Amino acid sequence: MIREQVTIQDYDRISKENEYFIWNFISRHEPEILIFSFFKENEERHDLKEILKYIDIPYYESYIDENSIDFLINIGINPKSLWKKDMGLKLVFYPLLISFNKRAKVKSTFDFCYCKEGILDLILDLNPKFILDTKLD
């Protein structure tokens, strides 16, 4: 199972190595959400880890920076969608998970929601094989 923290500079390598993959773009200052970094430890509830525990899809994760914002805009993400107001009404980057078929963006959590159901829908739309081949304990 591929679970890797990367930067946008790894995109060419990742898209050559994988026919299908998902990529999570997150902020170092996450808003109040239930989905957060796969690599974050000591959480009571970790929906992303629960999903990826059973679904063997290559997963990559990056912190957002200027290069990744340019990349997201270049693949067709509306830049106005990338920023939301937090509880203090300050603009913050809103996390985004994207599914890819080689170099092509297929869908993102902006098409559904940045939630457990949205991630499952994203994977199902990418290739139902990932859901059908799920290994349940």
C-alpha positions in Angstrom: 0.0 0.0 0.0 1.4 3.4 -1.0 0.9 6.1 1.6 3.4 8.9 1.0 3.9 12.6 1.9 5.2 14.3 -1.2 5.5 17.7 -2.9 4.1 18.8 -6.2 7.6 18.2 -7.7 6.8 14.5 -7.3 3.8 14.7 -9.7 5.6 13.4 -12.8 7.0 10.4 -11.0 3.7 9.6 -9.3 1.7 9.8 -12.5 4.2 7.5 -14.3 4.2 4.9 -11.5 0.4 4.7 -11.0 -2.6 4.3 -13.3 -4.9 5.5 -10.5 -4.2 7.4 -7.4 -5.6 10.0 -5.0 -3.8 13.1 -3.7 -4.8 15.0 -0.6 -3.8 18.7 -0.4 -4.0 20.0 3.1 -3.1 23.0 5.2 -0.7 23.1 8.1 -3.6 25.0 9.9 -6.5 22.7 9.2 -10.0 24.1 9.7 -12.5 22.2 11.9 -13.0 19.1 9.8 -13.3 15.3 10.4 -10.8 14.4 7.6 -7.2 15.4 8.3 -3.7 14.4 7.5 -3.3 10.6 7.1 0.0 11.0 9.0 -1.5 12.8 12.0 -1.3 10.6 15.1 -3.3 10.2 18.3 -6.7 11.0 17.1 -9.8 9.3 18.5 -11.6 9.3 15.1 -9.6 9.1 11.9 -11.9 8.5 9.0 -9.2 8.7 6.3 -7.1 6.0 8.0 -10.2 3.8 8.3 -11.0 4.1 4.6 -7.4 3.5 3.5 -7.1 0.6 5.9 -9.4 -1.4 3.7 -9.0 0.2 0.2 -5.7 -0.3 -1.5 -5.4 2.8 -3.6 -2.2 4.8 -3.9 -2.5 7.8 -1.6 -0.3 10.9 -1.6 -0.5 13.9 0.6 1.0 17.4 0.4 0.9 20.6 2.4 -0.4 23.4 0.3 2.2 26.0 -0.9 2.5 28.4 -3.8 3.6 25.7 -6.3 0.7 23.4 -5.4 -1.8 26.3 -5.7 -0.5 27.0 -9.2 -0.7 23.2 -10.0 -4.4 23.1 -8.8 -5.4 26.1 -10.9 -3.6 24.6 -13.9 -5.6 21.3 -13.6 -8.9 23.3 -13.5 -9.6 23.9 -9.9 -11.4 27.2 -9.4 -9.1 29.3 -7.2 -12.0 30.9 -5.4 -12.9 27.4 -4.1 -9.6 27.0 -2.4 -10.2 29.5 0.3 -12.9 29.5 3.0 -13.6 31.6 6.0 -12.8 29.9 9.3 -14.6 30.5 12.6 -12.6 33.7 13.1 -13.7 34.8 9.6 -10.1 34.6 8.4 -9.5 33.1 4.9 -7.8 29.7 5.2 -7.0 27.1 2.6 -9.7 24.5 2.4 -8.4 20.9 2.1 -8.9 19.1 -1.2 -8.6 15.5 -2.2 -8.3 14.7 -6.0 -8.5 11.5 -7.9 -6.2 11.0 -10.9 -6.1 8.6 -13.8 -2.4 8.8 -14.8 -1.9 12.5 -15.5 -5.6 13.4 -15.7 -7.7 14.8 -12.9 -10.9 12.8 -12.6 -12.8 14.4 -9.7 -12.2 16.1 -6.4 -13.9 16.4 -3.1 -15.2 19.8 -4.3 -17.5 17.7 -6.5 -18.9 15.9 -3.4 -17.7 16.9 0.0 -14.5 16.7 2.0 -16.0 13.9 4.2 -15.9 10.1 4.5 -18.7 9.7 2.0 -17.2 12.1 -0.4 -13.9 10.2 -0.4 -15.6 6.9 -1.0 -17.6 8.4 -3.9 -14.4 9.8 -5.3 -12.7 6.4 -5.2 -15.8 4.7 -6.6 -16.1 7.1 -9.5 -12.3 6.7 -10.2 -12.5 2.9 -10.5 -15.1 0.7 -8.8 -12.5 -2.1 -8.6 -11.0 -0.4 -5.6 -14.3 -0.7 -3.7 -15.1 -4.2 -5.1 -11.7 -5.5 -4.1 -12.0 -4.2 -0.5 -10.4 -6.5 2.0 -12.6 -6.5 5.1 -11.3 -8.2 8.3 
